Amino acid sequence: MITWTVGIVLTAFLATSCGGRSTEHDPDSQALYGQEIIKSRKEMFDGRVTYTELGSVKVGRSLEFEASLRGFRLAKPHERHAPGSRRRTGRTLVGTLMGVKLHCSGAGVRCTALSSERQNVLTPDDVAEWQWAVKPTRTGTMTLALTVTAYYRDTRNVLFEKPPFSQEVHVGTTASHAAQGAASDMGAVVTFLAALLGLGVACATIADFWQRRTAGKKQGDGKKKSPPQRPRYHSPVRVRRRNRR
């Protein structure tokens, strides 16, 4: 009996010792976390973001959009630029795990990421690159917004986030796209006319059927309402007889 009592007391003591303190609400843990965040922000340094500048584009054509982050020591980076492509640059903070996203809207645009969203830029000599495939499916104006986010170590806790680098791009049409649109519109017109013709034929058929039915009904009602003819009986001819004397 004493052994069971001692065991229960020891179990309760261990449970209280292990689970009694919550690190989530521990002031010391919160203070340590805050110090780590402040230290990580102070260790960040200036960097540069470079990304593609798109001019007037054509609908239905896939484009390559690129972005890169680097430290301040790489003043003249050696990048692989597509022929005739232009670049925009901006300042940001680097020195930790960096995330770059491309947000697309308008003109039925589809943006497909071709690289990892988060990459390390830890030293002034580091460089990271991102690529996307951008394809507008309608004419009009599409908006591209590039966001740069610095994370605390390998977590989702944000240390720093740059306001989006945005640009609006006009999406024009092509001869093939215009021809496809015209063919599609013509097909829609033909389908609409065929539907109208079919509706007209159906209405005419229904009207003819209804007219015949109404006429037959009237004839049937007329036959029912006419009085039956009575048979005529011929009265016998009376012969006058003369009185014989």
Backbone as a ProteinNet text record, in pm:
[ID]
protein_1_A
[PRIMARY]
MITWTVGIVLTAFLATSCGGRSTEHDPDSQALYGQEIIKSRKEMFDGRVTYTELGSVKVGRSLEFEASLRGFRLAKPHERHAPGSRRRTGRTLVGTLMGVKLHCSGAGVRCTALSSERQNVLTPDDVAEWQWAVKPTRTGTMTLALTVTAYYRDTRNVLFEKPPFSQEVHVGTTASHAAQGAASDMGAVVTFLAALLGLGVACATIADFWQRRTAGKKQGDGKKKSPPQRPRYHSPVRVRRRNRR
[TERTIARY]
83.4	0	86.8	193.9	284.9	355	389.5	457.4	368.3	238.9	145.6	131.2	127	113.1	234.2	352.1	474.9	480.7	439	439.7	347.5	228.1	133.7	187.5	249.2	305	416.9	505.8	615.7	563.5	461.6	403.6	344.6	271.6	212.3	319.8	427.4	536.7	606.5	631.3	695.8	607.3	477.8	385.9	380.5	382.4	380	509.3	620.9	750.8	769.4	719.1	740.1	639.6	515.9	412.9	354.1	402.5	345.2	379.4	497.3	540	518.1	447.4	420.2	514.1	590.1	685	614.8	488.3	416.1	387	353.9	319.7	431.7	546.3	659.5	719.9	723.7	780.7	925.8	1001.4	1141.5	1154.6	1069.4	1073.7	1032.3	929.6	887.2	996.2	1061.3	1169.2	1285	1317.4	1426	1392	1266.5	1222.5	1232.5	1188.6	1198.1	1341.2	1429.5	1571.3	1629.3	1587.7	1636.5	1586.7	1461.8	1406.9	1482.1	1504	1575.9	1718.5	1781.8	1918.9	1923.8	1827.3	1823.6	1799.9	1715.3	1692	1816.4	1889.7	2010.9	2119.7	2117.9	2218.6	2189.2	2070.6	2038.3	2113.7	2135.6	2211.6	2145.2	2189.9	2129.9	2156.6	2058.1	2069.8	1995.8	1994.5	1929.5	1844.6	1726.6	1638.7	1634.8	1647.3	1640.7	1534.3	1448.2	1339.3	1306.8	1236.6	1204.4	1101.6	1124.1	1026.2	964.7	835.9	765.9	704.6	717.2	650.7	515.7	480.3	356.7	374.3	283.5	292.1	171.2	177.9	71.7	-2.7	-130.2	-213.7	-177	-183	-157.9	-11.6	80.4	223.2	281	357.1	417.8	547	563.7	680.8	754.2	884.2	964.6	989.4	950	971.5	1075.8	1177.7	1288	1303.7	1353.8	1387.4	1509.5	1590.8	1711.5	1736.7	1795.9	1838.3	1987.2	2058.3	2203.2	2246.2	2363.3	2421.1	2482.1	2523.5	2571.4	2707.5	2782.3	2915.3	2907	2795	2780.8	2720.2	2802.4	2752.5	2722.4	2799.4	2779.1	2761.3	2646	2623	2618.6	2659.4	2655.7	2528.6	2430.3	2301.1	2282.3	2198.6	2160.5	2030.3	2045.3	1928.1	1881.4	1751.2	1695.9	1718.8	1734.1	1757.6	1644.1	1683.3	1583.9	1506	1539.5	1465.8	1519	1431.4	1469.4	1456.3	1528.5	1529.5	1500.2	1433.3	1413.9	1488.8	1531.2	1603.8	1541.5	1562.5	1514.6	1596.9	1590.1	1665.6	1577.2	1640.4	1571.3	1672.1	1628.6	1715.8	1729	1849.6	1877.1	1963	2007.1	2090	2024.6	1922.1	1851.2	1780	1682.5	1601.8	1503.6	1509.8	1430.6	1324.3	1208.5	1101.2	1055.5	1038.9	995	873.2	764.9	641.9	602.5	540.7	487.3	335.8	264.6	118.2	68.8	-17.2	-64	-215.4	-264	-408.1	-438	-562.1	-606.6	-569	-645.6	-621.5	-613.7	-680.9	-679.1	-539.6	-448.6	-307.4	-287.1	-195.7	-155.2	-5.6	34.3	175.4	214.2	313.4	359.3	501.8	521.9	655.2	743.8	866.5	963.6	1081.6	1072.5	1180.9	1122.3	1206.4	1161.3	1124.6	1022.1	975.7	1074.5	1137.9	1228.5	1371.2	1465.5	1606.6	1689.4	1810.3	1898.4	1982.5	1988.1	2082.8	2145.9	2254	2308.3	2428	2500.6	2621	2610	2696.3	2694.4	2732.7	2787.5	2827.6	2727.8	2620.1	2520.9	2426.6	2375.4	2275.2	2174	2048.1	1941.4	1854.2	1802.5	1725.1	1592.9	1492.1	1359.1	1310.9	1228.8	1173	1024.1	948.5	806.6	774.9	676	619.9	488.4	480.3	364.1	294.4	163.4	88.8	-49	-73.1	-207	-295.1	-419.7	-512.6	-619.8	-622.9	-718.9	-648.3	-705	-651.3	-695	-621.2	-652.3	-527.3	-536.1	-423.8	-404.3	-281.9	-250.2	-154.5	-166.5	-84.7	4.2	134.3	231.2	287.5	279.9	329.1	428.3	550.5	656.9	677.2	667.1	687.3	814	889.9	1014.4	997.2	1015.3	992.2	1114	1156	1265.7	1206.3	1248.8	1195.4	1298.8	1246.9	1332.1	1370.7	1495.8	1548	1458.2	1436.7	1355.1	1212.1	1150.5	1014	931.4	806.2	717.8	706.6	785.4	784.8	857.4	789.5	841.6	928.3	1050.6	1138.9	1120.8	1102	1093.2	1021.6	938.7	871.1	867.6	913.9	919.2	783.3	737.7	614.2	628.3	519.6	529.1	586.8	667	714.7	613.8	533	421.1	445.6	385.2	386.7	261.5	208	93.1	139.1	90.3	134.6	12.6	21.7	-85.9	-72.4	-182.4	-185.3	-261.1	-189	-250.2	-287.6	-353	-397.1	-299.6	-315.3	-236.5	-331.1	-274.7	-358	-426.4	-350.9	-409.3	-516.6	-490.5	-589.1	-714.3	-695.9	-812	-893.3	-821.8	-891.6	-967.6	-904.4	-972.7	-1094.9	-1079.9	-1194.2	-1308	-1271.8	-1374.9	-1444.4	-1364.5	-1423.8	-1514.5	-1469.8	-1552.6	-1682.6	-1672.1	-1792.8	-1886.6	-1830.6	-1913.3	-1982.1	-1907.8	-1968.9	-2081.9	-2062.8	-2168.7	-2291.4	-2268	-2379.9	-2456	-2380.7	-2444.4	-2525.5	-2468.4	-2540.2	-2667.8	-2658.2	-2776.8	-2884.3	-2842.8	-2940.4	-3003.4	-2922.1	-2976.2	-3076.6	-3045.2	-3139.1	-3269.5	-3258.2	-3380	-3461.7	-3390.8	-3461.4	-3531.6	-3461.1	-3524.4	-3642.6	-3630.7	-3741.8	-3861.1	-3832.1	-3941.1	-4012.6	-3936.8	-3997.9	-4081.9	-4029.3	-4103.8	-4232.9	-4225	-4346.5	-4449.4	-4402.1	-4493.3	-4559.1	-4481.3	-4536.1	-4640.3	-4609.8	-4704.3	-4832	-4815.5	-4933.8	-5020.7	-4957.5	-5033.5	-5105.2	-5035.7	-5097.5	-5215.7	-5196.4	-5303.7	-5422.7	-5395.4	-5503.7	-5584.1	-5514.4	-5585.9	-5667.4	-5610.4	-5681.5	-5806.1	-5791.4	-5905.7	-6016.3	-5975.4	-6075	-6146.7	-6072.2	-6134.7	-6227.9	-6190.1	-6274.7	-6404.8	-6394.8	-6517.2	-6610.2	-6553.9	-6637.2	-6704.1	-6629.9	-6688	-6799.3	-6780.2	-6884.5	-7008.4	-6990.4	-7105	-7187.9	-7118.4	-7190.4	-7268.5	-7209.4	-7278.2	-7401.2	-7398.9	-7507.6	-7624.9	-7610	-7719.9	-7821.8	-7955.4	-8057.7	-8072.1	-8103.1	-8118.9	-8243.5	-8234.7	-8348.9	-8446.5	-8578.8	-8682.7	-8726.1	-8751.8	-8797.5	-8937.7	-8956.8	-9088.3	-9173.7	-9294.8	-9387.8	-9493.3	-9517.6	-9617.2	-9756.4	-9847.8	-9986.5	-10054.8	-10130	-10195.3	-10301.9	-10312.1	-10410.7	-10549.6	-10633.6	-10769.9	-10852.4	-10917.9	-11001.9	-11147.9	-11204.4	-11343.2	-11431.7	-11507.9	-11599.6	-11739.5	-11792.3	-11927.8	-12029.2	-12137	-12244	-12314.7	-12318.8	-12390.1	-12537.5	-12610.5	-12756.1	-12802.4
-120.5	0	125.4	120.8	235.1	255.2	145.1	153.4	221.7	187	250.7	398.9	434	575.2	655.5	600.6	669.7	686.4	583.4	591	699.7	709.9	812.2	951.3	970.1	1100.9	1138.7	1044.2	1072	1106.4	1032.8	1060.7	1199.8	1240.2	1373.7	1481.6	1455.1	1553.2	1570.7	1459.3	1468.4	1539.4	1509.7	1574.3	1724.6	1762.5	1905.8	1973.2	1905.3	1963.1	1977.5	1880.7	1882.3	1969.8	1966	2035.6	2154.9	2189.9	2301.2	2435.3	2447.4	2574.4	2571.3	2667.1	2676.9	2778.8	2732	2822.1	2928.1	2899.5	2995.7	3124.1	3108.2	3223.6	3258.4	3199.8	3226.8	3362.3	3458.2	3589.9	3581.7	3489.2	3475.6	3430.2	3335.1	3287.6	3397.9	3474.5	3584.2	3690.4	3720.5	3819.7	3769.5	3640.8	3584.3	3585.9	3554.9	3558.7	3700.5	3797.9	3936.3	3980.4	3937.9	3971.3	3908.7	3786.6	3719.4	3790.9	3835.1	3906.6	4037.4	4113.4	4241	4218.4	4116.3	4085.9	4048.6	3967.6	3925.7	4045.5	4138.6	4258.2	4345.2	4356.5	4437.8	4376	4244.3	4176.4	4183.5	4229.6	4243.6	4362.7	4360.4	4465.1	4499	4609	4656.3	4558.9	4546.4	4464.1	4529.1	4460.9	4514.1	4407	4446.9	4358	4404.9	4312.6	4340.5	4250.9	4307.3	4227.6	4277.3	4195.1	4221.7	4333.1	4420.9	4523.6	4487	4464.1	4424	4546.1	4551.3	4656.6	4607.7	4642.6	4594.4	4448.7	4363.5	4220.3	4178.5	4058.8	4004.6	3893.3	3888.3	3789.8	3650.1	3553.3	3414.2	3376.1	3470.1	3439	3429.7	3324.3	3304.1	3384.1	3454.2	3537.5	3487.7	3515.2	3478.6	3602.7	3594.2	3703.7	3658.2	3741.3	3705.8	3810.4	3766.5	3855.7	3798.7	3886.5	3842.8	3934	3876.3	3949.4	3927.3	4032	4021.1	4120.3	4093.6	4184.1	4306.8	4403	4531	4518.4	4411.8	4399.2	4367.3	4311.6	4276.4	4394.6	4496	4616.9	4592.7	4505.4	4476.3	4325.9	4275.1	4131	4088.1	3966	3909.2	3824.9	3883.6	3815.8	3769	3668.8	3621.9	3691.9	3789.3	3865.6	3817	3810	3774.3	3890.1	3862.2	3969.9	4071.5	4199	4305.8	4324.4	4249.9	4263.2	4380.4	4436.6	4548.7	4508.8	4580.8	4549.1	4673.7	4651.5	4752.9	4711.3	4807.9	4778.3	4854.5	4802.5	4866.9	4820.7	4894.2	4860	4782.5	4696	4617.1	4573.7	4497.2	4440.9	4292	4240.6	4097.7	4055.3	3928	3877.4	3766.2	3704.6	3596.6	3513.8	3434.6	3358.5	3453.7	3462	3558.3	3486.3	3549.1	3496.2	3600.9	3560.8	3651.5	3589.3	3666.9	3620.9	3717.8	3663.8	3744.5	3728.1	3838.9	3839.5	3898.5	3824.5	3864.6	3880.1	3979.8	4000.8	4071.9	4054.9	4120.9	4044.4	4065	4007.9	3855.1	3792.5	3646.4	3589.6	3659.8	3620.8	3501.6	3414.2	3299.8	3309.1	3304.9	3312.1	3180.8	3113.5	2984.2	2999	2966.6	2976.3	2863.8	2897.6	2800.5	2781.5	2834.8	2823.4	2822.3	2794.3	2790.4	2929.8	2935.7	3065.8	3128.9	3049	3103.6	3054.2	3149.5	3118.4	3204.2	3156.8	3226.2	3331.7	3449.1	3554.9	3598.9	3531.4	3546	3639.8	3655.8	3739.3	3844.7	3948.1	4050.5	3997.5	3876.6	3818.6	3716.3	3693.4	3595.4	3657.3	3572	3613	3499	3534.1	3435.8	3482.7	3386.2	3418.7	3343.3	3408	3350.6	3368.2	3273.6	3280.5	3242.2	3305.1	3273.7	3272.9	3196.7	3199.4	3276	3384.8	3473.6	3463.2	3435.1	3419.2	3484.2	3597.1	3656.5	3585.1	3563.6	3492.6	3584.1	3711.5	3807.5	3940.7	4020.5	4154.4	4246.1	4355.5	4448.4	4491.5	4502.9	4544.9	4444	4397	4307.8	4378.6	4345	4404.1	4297	4327.8	4238.5	4307.6	4241.1	4296.5	4198.1	4244	4160.9	4198.4	4100.1	4124	4054	4122.4	4070.2	4063.1	3944.3	3922	3855.1	3905.6	3845.1	3770.5	3644.1	3558.4	3535.7	3511	3477.8	3330.2	3307.7	3171.4	3092.7	2965.3	2880.9	2872.2	2990.5	2996.1	3087.2	3104.6	3195.8	3331	3353.6	3481.3	3585.8	3695.9	3797.8	3896.9	3916.7	4019.1	4152.9	4145.4	4267.3	4232.8	4326.1	4306.5	4438.2	4433.5	4551.2	4571.8	4698.7	4723	4668.8	4622.7	4556.9	4648.8	4588.6	4655.3	4622.2	4720.8	4694.4	4757.6	4697.3	4752.7	4705.3	4794.6	4762.2	4745.2	4640.4	4603.5	4592.9	4657.6	4649.4	4520.7	4450	4323.6	4348.3	4342.1	4362.6	4231.7	4242.3	4124.2	4089.7	3971.6	3926.9	3890	3873	3839.2	3704	3606.6	3473.7	3477	3553.2	3562.6	3633.8	3738.9	3809.1	3717.3	3635.2	3541	3437.2	3387.2	3291	3353.4	3480.2	3547.8	3567.1	3605.9	3622.9	3491.2	3383.6	3252.5	3209.7	3238.8	3203.7	3283.4	3414.3	3496.6	3449.5	3414.1	3365	3234.7	3147.9	3023.4	3048.9	3148	3181.7	3237	3320.6	3375.7	3265.6	3173.5	3062.5	2976.1	2949	2869.1	2938.7	3071	3147.8	3145.6	3165.5	3162.9	3024.8	2919.9	2784.1	2759.8	2812.6	2796.8	2870.2	2992.2	3066.8	2993.6	2937.8	2863.9	2742.2	2670.1	2553.9	2592.2	2706.3	2752.7	2791.7	2856.1	2893.3	2771.6	2671.1	2547.6	2480.4	2478.1	2415.4	2491	2624.4	2703.6	2681.6	2676.9	2654.5	2517	2416.4	2280.5	2275.1	2339.8	2340.5	2415.1	2529.3	2606.4	2526.9	2457.9	2377.5	2264	2198.5	2089.4	2141	2254.7	2309.9	2352.3	2406.8	2448.8	2328.2	2223.1	2101.4	2042.7	2044	1986.2	2067.9	2201.4	2287.9	2269.5	2260.5	2241.4	2107.4	2001.9	1871.1	1870.6	1944.6	1949.9	2021.5	2130.2	2203.1	2116.1	2041.2	1953	1846.7	1793.6	1692.4	1748.6	1870.3	1933.5	1962.8	2001.4	2030.2	1905.4	1795.2	1670.8	1627.4	1653.7	1613.8	1700	1827.9	1919	1907.7	1858.1	1849.3	1745.2	1780.6	1687.7	1567.6	1457.5	1337.3	1348.4	1299.2	1303.3	1191	1231.8	1133.7	1064.9	938.7	868.1	914.3	931.1	974.7	852.5	856.4	747.8	799.9	723.4	764	719	812	776.6	703.4	602.5	526.8	610.8	586.9	662.5	605	692.8	649.7	652.8	544	533.2	551.1	645.3	669.4	567.6	505.1	406.8	470.4	441.7	489.3	393.1	452.9	366.7	295	168.8	91.7	85.5	101.6	90.3	-47.5
0	0	0	78.8	86.4	-48	-113.2	-243.6	-346.6	-351	-444.4	-416.5	-288.2	-251.4	-294.8	-272.9	-312.9	-464.7	-537.7	-683.8	-735	-676.1	-718.6	-690.4	-575.3	-539.9	-634.7	-667.2	-759.2	-899	-943.7	-1075.5	-1081.5	-979.2	-976.7	-972.6	-897.5	-888.1	-1023	-1093.8	-1225.5	-1326.9	-1322.8	-1416.7	-1392.1	-1263.2	-1231.3	-1272.7	-1256.3	-1289.4	-1438.5	-1519.1	-1664.1	-1736.7	-1693.1	-1770.1	-1701.7	-1585.7	-1513.2	-1574.1	-1637	-1695.3	-1845.6	-1897.4	-2040.4	-2102.1	-2199.7	-2265.1	-2347.9	-2383.9	-2465.2	-2388.3	-2257.2	-2174.9	-2077.3	-2096.4	-2008.4	-2043.8	-1950.8	-1982.2	-2026.3	-1967.3	-2005.8	-2151.1	-2192.7	-2331.2	-2428.3	-2393.9	-2479	-2491.1	-2381.5	-2385.5	-2470	-2457.4	-2536.6	-2685.7	-2715.5	-2855.8	-2912.3	-2836.7	-2881.5	-2904.4	-2817.1	-2834.2	-2960	-2988.7	-3109.8	-3235.3	-3233.7	-3349.4	-3370.6	-3263.3	-3275.1	-3322.9	-3272.3	-3314.1	-3461.7	-3506.1	-3647.3	-3738.6	-3698.2	-3780	-3787.9	-3678.2	-3678	-3765.7	-3779.7	-3860.8	-4010.2	-4047.3	-4189	-4247.5	-4377.3	-4444.2	-4577	-4635.5	-4760	-4874.2	-4957.8	-5077.3	-5192.4	-5302.8	-5421.1	-5486.5	-5530.6	-5604.4	-5749.3	-5839.6	-5983	-6043.7	-6127.1	-6183.4	-6324.1	-6398	-6538.1	-6550	-6646.3	-6680.9	-6815.3	-6815	-6936.5	-7003.5	-7135	-7210.6	-7259	-7381.9	-7440.9	-7482.6	-7440.2	-7468.9	-7551.7	-7606.5	-7690.4	-7616.8	-7643.1	-7577.6	-7626	-7533.5	-7567.4	-7573	-7555.6	-7561.8	-7420.8	-7395.9	-7265.5	-7254.5	-7143	-7118.8	-6995.4	-6989.7	-6873.4	-6788.9	-6661.9	-6568	-6466.5	-6443.7	-6354.5	-6245.6	-6130.9	-6020.4	-5949.5	-5891.2	-5820.2	-5701.8	-5597.7	-5478.3	-5459	-5416	-5394.6	-5287.3	-5233.6	-5135.6	-5200.6	-5118.6	-5170	-5237.5	-5214.5	-5275.5	-5424.6	-5466.8	-5608.3	-5682.8	-5703.2	-5769.4	-5916.4	-5981.1	-6123	-6141.1	-6108.4	-6120	-6265.4	-6290.6	-6425.5	-6437.4	-6499.2	-6513.5	-6657	-6671.3	-6804.7	-6843.6	-6929.8	-6973.3	-7109.1	-7123.6	-7254.2	-7350.8	-7480.4	-7577.1	-7576.8	-7565.9	-7569.9	-7440.7	-7333.9	-7209.4	-7128.3	-7044.8	-6961.1	-6814.6	-6728.2	-6586.3	-6503.3	-6391.6	-6290.9	-6165.4	-6086.8	-5963.3	-5847.1	-5728	-5606.6	-5488.3	-5380.4	-5259.4	-5163.7	-5086.1	-4986.4	-4881.3	-4784.6	-4682.3	-4703.6	-4688.4	-4701.8	-4582.9	-4585.8	-4477.6	-4399.6	-4457.2	-4390.7	-4496.8	-4456.4	-4551.8	-4618.7	-4752.5	-4827.3	-4911.1	-4918.2	-5001.1	-5100.9	-5226.7	-5332.7	-5400.7	-5412	-5475.5	-5585.9	-5690.5	-5799.1	-5798.6	-5777.4	-5776.2	-5908.1	-5978.1	-6111.1	-6109.9	-6184	-6195	-6326.4	-6375	-6496.7	-6621.9	-6729.1	-6862.4	-6860.9	-6764.3	-6756.8	-6746.3	-6677.3	-6674.7	-6581.4	-6620.5	-6539.2	-6513.9	-6386.9	-6347.3	-6281.5	-6338.1	-6287.9	-6236.3	-6108.4	-6049	-6101.2	-6138.9	-6190	-6095	-5975.3	-5877.9	-5737.3	-5639.3	-5499.7	-5452.1	-5370.5	-5321.9	-5225.1	-5138.3	-5035.9	-5059.6	-5055.5	-5075.3	-4980.5	-4949.3	-4855.1	-4925.4	-4862.9	-4900.1	-4768.5	-4727.9	-4593.4	-4585.3	-4694.2	-4694.4	-4803.9	-4798.3	-4904.3	-5041.6	-5047.9	-5175.9	-5228.6	-5154.8	-5199.6	-5302.2	-5389.7	-5487.6	-5502.8	-5513.6	-5533.5	-5649.3	-5725.4	-5845.6	-5844.9	-5903.6	-5916	-6059.7	-6105.7	-6241.9	-6238.7	-6328.1	-6347.3	-6496.4	-6533	-6668.5	-6662.5	-6737.7	-6736.4	-6871.2	-6868.8	-6993.9	-6981.9	-7050.1	-7051.7	-7153.3	-7120.4	-7208.4	-7266.9	-7224.9	-7279.3	-7301.6	-7388.5	-7409.6	-7294.9	-7278.2	-7170.8	-7098.1	-6967.3	-6883.6	-6771.4	-6754.5	-6644.4	-6548.1	-6419.7	-6314.8	-6253	-6242.3	-6180.1	-6056.1	-5942.1	-5815.6	-5754.2	-5731.8	-5676.8	-5530	-5439.9	-5297.1	-5250.4	-5163.9	-5107.6	-4956.5	-4897.5	-4755.2	-4693.7	-4578.6	-4501.4	-4383.4	-4363.7	-4258.1	-4148	-4029	-3914.8	-3921.6	-3955.2	-3970.8	-4065.9	-4036.7	-4123.8	-4069.8	-4050.6	-3999.1	-4090.1	-4054.1	-4126.4	-4056.4	-3953.6	-3883.6	-3967.9	-3996	-4086.9	-4010.1	-4059.8	-4005.9	-4076.8	-4206.8	-4286.6	-4416.9	-4463.5	-4592	-4667.2	-4790.1	-4875.2	-4940.8	-4954.1	-5031.8	-5173.3	-5232.4	-5363.8	-5471.1	-5558.1	-5679.3	-5789.1	-5828.2	-5919.2	-6055.6	-6156.6	-6291.9	-6365	-6448.2	-6531.6	-6675.9	-6738.6	-6873.6	-6964.1	-7080.5	-7178.5	-7259	-7273.7	-7348.1	-7478	-7589.7	-7720.4	-7787.3	-7900.5	-7973	-8084.6	-8141.8	-8255.9	-8369.2	-8489.9	-8605.2	-8585.7	-8535.5	-8514.3	-8406.7	-8300	-8192.4	-8240.5	-8323.6	-8379.1	-8469.9	-8552.3	-8639.9	-8558.4	-8452.4	-8366.7	-8301.3	-8258	-8197.7	-8296.3	-8422.6	-8524.5	-8555.6	-8565.7	-8591.5	-8476.8	-8355.8	-8240.6	-8240.1	-8273.3	-8278.4	-8389.4	-8506.3	-8615.7	-8577.2	-8510.3	-8465.4	-8367.3	-8279.9	-8184.8	-8256.7	-8360.8	-8437.4	-8510.7	-8574.7	-8646.2	-8549.8	-8433.5	-8333.9	-8289.8	-8270.3	-8228.8	-8336.1	-8463.5	-8572.3	-8587	-8573.6	-8581.2	-8468.8	-8351.7	-8240.6	-8269.3	-8326.4	-8362.1	-8467.8	-8570.2	-8674.5	-8616.9	-8532.5	-8470.6	-8384.1	-8313.2	-8231.5	-8318.7	-8436.3	-8526.4	-8581.5	-8622.7	-8674.8	-8567.5	-8446.6	-8337.4	-8310.1	-8310.9	-8286.9	-8397.6	-8524.6	-8635.7	-8625.4	-8589.5	-8575.2	-8464.7	-8353.4	-8241.1	-8279.1	-8348.7	-8389.8	-8486.5	-8581.8	-8678	-8607.7	-8515.1	-8439.5	-8357.9	-8294.7	-8212.2	-8297.5	-8416.2	-8505.1	-8551.1	-8589.3	-8631.8	-8518.3	-8403.3	-8289.3	-8256.5	-8263.5	-8234.4	-8338.3	-8467.7	-8572.8	-8557	-8526.8	-8506.7	-8387.8	-8285	-8166.9	-8196.6	-8276	-8311.8	-8395.7	-8489.9	-8571.2	-8485.3	-8392.9	-8304.9	-8219	-8170.7	-8089.4	-8171.9	-8302	-8388.7	-8414.6	-8431.8	-8455	-8332	-8217.7	-8095.7	-8069.4	-8103.8	-8072.6	-8171	-8292.6	-8390.2	-8344.5	-8344.3	-8293.2	-8385.8	-8328.2	-8411.7	-8499	-8616.1	-8708.7	-8676.2	-8666.9	-8638.5	-8768.1	-8758.9	-8881.4	-8920.8	-9045	-9096.9	-9132.1	-9075.6	-9103.7	-9203.3	-9309.5	-9409.9	-9365.1	-9357.4	-9318.1	-9434.4	-9404.8	-9513	-9584.4	-9706.7	-9787.6	-9761.6	-9725.8	-9698.6	-9827.9	-9851.4	-9973.3	-9932.3	-9994.9	-9965.3	-10041.1	-9967.6	-10029	-10050.3	-10163	-10191.4	-10135.6	-10084.7	-10031.4	-10144.3	-10128.2	-10230.8	-10193	-10290.3	-10270	-10308.1
[MASK]
+++++++++++++++++++++++++++++++++++++++++++++++++++++++++++++++++++++++++++++++++++++++++++++++++++++++++++++++++++++++++++++++++++++++++++++++++++++++++++++++++++++++++++++++++++++++++++++++++++++++++++++++++++++++++++++++++++++++++++++++++++++

